[in-house]
């Protein structure tokens, strides 16, 4: 069996949070499905805000000398990515948003093509599924194929929460199976093709300002 790795990204500021229970369940399922798993707590890493300076587009490197690359390198090395965040005013936590914003060139270069994503979220009253969908959509526009998500509102009660943990575990098994079988999702492929075409057009248009990304596309034989 080929080596398979799944990384789980936690962005809750609370240790042993409800969101982290779902994330851990997904990773447990992925492990039982044959994957090596890595759990990353974003609050253990210094990740600065994106400055929108375009340096990553121009050179492939970031101006910030922080710990972003420690997280990003693991994401790029992994076959599956599990994103998690509680609902903070109908969105992800600031820590998660900082990570996603710093991955802007991942969108341009479609670096997650061939990888698979899962997302989980919790909320006190409502909006958990919307946050999980946002996380998956963020990885989708970077190239990842969506396996599924779990969004749980704690106000729905303990019984449904426990069922959500079970669903998260099963989702981890599904993620491992998708990686093992190199699953294809025809309903998502059209979106991936459209996104790649859009990025080809953008990078070609900005090739003089963004030489790194243009060279990357040429090396990938996309241009």
C-alpha positions in Angstrom: 0.0 0.0 0.0 1.3 3.5 -0.9 2.0 5.9 1.9 -1.0 8.2 2.5 -1.1 11.2 4.8 -4.0 13.2 6.1 -3.5 16.5 8.0 -6.1 18.0 10.3 -6.0 21.7 10.9 -7.5 23.0 14.2 -8.3 26.7 14.5 -10.3 26.8 17.7 -8.6 28.8 20.5 -10.0 26.4 23.0 -8.1 23.2 23.9 -10.2 20.0 23.6 -13.0 22.0 22.0 -16.2 20.6 20.5 -14.8 21.4 17.0 -11.6 19.5 17.8 -13.7 16.5 18.9 -15.1 16.4 15.4 -11.6 16.9 13.8 -10.2 14.1 16.0 -13.0 11.8 14.9 -12.2 12.4 11.2 -8.5 11.7 11.8 -9.4 8.6 13.7 -11.4 7.3 10.8 -8.7 8.2 8.3 -6.2 6.4 10.5 -8.4 3.3 10.6 -8.7 3.6 6.8 -4.9 3.3 6.4 -3.6 6.8 6.5 -0.9 8.4 8.6 -2.4 11.4 10.3 -1.0 14.7 11.5 -2.9 17.1 13.9 -1.9 20.8 13.7 -3.2 23.4 16.2 -2.9 26.8 14.5 -2.7 28.5 17.9 0.7 26.9 18.4 2.1 28.8 15.3 2.8 32.4 14.6 1.0 33.3 11.3 1.0 36.9 10.3 -1.7 38.6 8.3 -1.3 38.7 4.5 0.0 42.1 3.3 -1.3 41.8 -0.2 2.2 42.6 -1.5 2.1 40.0 -4.3 5.6 38.8 -3.4 4.5 35.2 -3.4 3.2 35.6 -6.9 6.4 37.2 -8.0 9.0 35.0 -6.3 7.3 32.0 -4.7 8.3 33.2 -1.3 6.6 35.3 1.5 8.0 38.4 3.1 6.9 37.3 6.5 9.5 35.5 8.6 7.0 33.5 10.7 5.8 29.9 11.0 3.4 29.8 8.1 5.6 27.5 6.1 5.7 25.0 8.9 2.0 24.5 8.4 1.9 25.0 4.7 4.6 22.4 3.9 2.6 19.7 5.8 -0.5 20.6 3.8 1.4 20.3 0.5 2.9 17.0 1.6 -0.5 15.5 2.5 -3.0 13.7 0.4 -6.0 14.7 2.4 -6.7 17.9 4.3 -9.2 18.3 7.1 -10.1 21.9 8.0 -11.9 22.8 11.2 -13.2 25.9 12.8 -16.0 27.0 15.1 -18.4 29.5 13.8 -17.2 33.1 14.7 -19.9 35.5 13.5 -20.9 33.4 10.5 -17.3 32.7 9.5 -14.1 31.0 10.5 -11.8 32.1 13.3 -9.2 34.8 12.6 -6.4 32.3 12.9 -7.9 30.1 10.1 -8.6 33.1 7.9 -5.0 34.2 8.2 -3.9 30.8 7.1 -6.2 30.8 4.1 -5.3 34.4 3.1 -1.6 33.4 3.1 -2.4 30.6 0.7 -3.4 33.0 -2.1 -0.8 31.7 -4.5 -2.2 28.2 -3.9 -5.3 29.4 -5.6 -3.4 30.8 -8.6 -1.2 27.7 -9.0 -3.9 25.2 -8.1 -1.5 23.4 -5.8 -4.1 21.2 -4.2 -5.1 19.4 -7.5 -5.2 15.7 -6.7 -5.8 16.2 -3.0 -9.0 15.6 -1.1 -10.7 17.8 1.5 -13.0 17.4 4.5 -14.3 20.2 6.7 -16.0 20.2 10.1 -17.4 23.0 12.2 -19.5 23.6 15.3 -21.7 26.6 16.4 -23.5 27.4 19.6 -26.8 28.2 17.8 -26.6 28.1 14.0 -24.3 28.5 11.0 -22.0 25.5 11.5 -22.7 23.9 8.2 -22.2 27.2 6.4 -18.7 27.5 7.9 -17.8 23.9 7.0 -19.0 24.6 3.5 -16.8 27.7 3.3 -13.8 25.8 4.4 -14.3 23.1 1.8 -15.0 25.7 -0.9 -11.7 27.5 0.0 -9.8 24.3 -0.6 -11.9 23.5 -3.7 -10.7 26.7 -5.4 -7.2 25.7 -4.6 -7.8 22.4 -6.5 -8.9 19.9 -3.8 -11.8 17.6 -4.4 -14.4 17.7 -1.6 -15.2 14.4 0.1 -17.7 15.8 2.6 -18.4 17.9 5.7 -20.0 17.9 9.1 -21.5 21.0 10.7 -23.1 20.7 14.1 -25.1 23.3 16.1 -24.8 22.6 19.8 -28.3 23.9 20.4 -29.6 20.8 18.6 -28.7 18.7 21.6 -26.2 16.1 22.9 -27.7 13.2 21.0 -27.2 14.8 17.6 -23.7 15.9 18.6 -22.8 12.3 19.4 -24.2 11.3 16.0 -22.1 14.0 14.5 -19.0 12.5 16.0 -19.9 9.2 14.4 -20.5 10.9 11.1 -17.1 12.5 11.3 -15.4 9.2 11.9 -17.2 7.7 8.9 -16.1 10.7 6.9 -12.5 10.0 7.8 -12.9 6.5 6.5 -14.4 7.9 3.3 -11.5 10.3 3.0 -9.0 7.5 3.3 -10.8 5.5 0.7 -10.9 8.4 -1.7 -7.1 8.8 -1.4 -6.5 5.1 -1.8 -8.7 4.7 -4.9 -7.8 8.1 -6.3 -11.5 8.8 -6.4 -12.9 11.1 -9.1 -15.9 13.4 -8.7 -17.3 14.2 -12.1 -19.7 16.8 -10.7 -16.7 18.7 -9.3 -14.4 18.3 -12.3 -16.1 21.0 -14.4 -15.4 23.5 -11.6 -11.8 22.5 -11.4 -11.4 22.8 -15.2 -13.0 26.2 -15.2 -10.8 27.4 -12.3 -7.6 26.2 -14.0 -8.6 28.0 -17.2 -9.3 31.2 -15.3 -5.9 31.0 -13.6 -4.2 30.3 -16.9 -5.7 33.5 -18.3 -4.9 35.5 -15.2 -1.3 34.4 -14.9 -0.7 34.9 -18.6 -2.1 38.4 -18.4 0.2 39.2 -15.4 3.3 37.3 -16.5 5.6 40.3 -16.4 4.6 41.1 -12.9 4.3 37.6 -11.6 7.3 35.8 -13.2 7.4 33.0 -10.6 3.8 31.9 -11.2 4.2 32.2 -15.0 7.3 30.0 -14.9 5.4 27.5 -12.7 2.6 27.3 -15.2 5.0 26.7 -18.1 6.8 24.0 -16.1 3.5 22.3 -15.5 2.8 22.5 -19.2 -0.3 24.4 -18.6 0.9 27.2 -20.8 
